[in-house]
């Protein structure tokens, strides 16, 4: 299973609360080019903090993480990063 398929599967579970994000972790490097999605080993799905109508509690977040773990695509964890936000991190 390639990274595009993994991203699609995970987004079906977590949308609209989380979405795939490369900018925070791989961006802001001046003129450096983003790595290709095929070469990335860690996929970050950022929590949508802009839309205040989308409210999700910690139990629902943990349930999403468990659903993703059941896909057997790699290690999955919920990470809170100061100044960046809340992420579901998938290590493939």
VENRA-V540117 format. One record per run of one state. SS is the DSSP state (hx for helix, st for strand, lp for the rest). FROM is the first residue (numbers start at 1). LEN is the number of residues. Records with the same first field share a line. If there is no record, write none. Layout:
# VENRA-V540117
SS = FROM-LEN, FROM-LEN
This chain:
# VENRA-V540117
lp = 1-2, 15-3, 21-2, 27-10, 40-2, 48-10, 70-5, 82-3, 92-1
hx = 3-12, 23-4, 37-3, 58-12
st = 18-3, 42-6, 75-7, 85-7
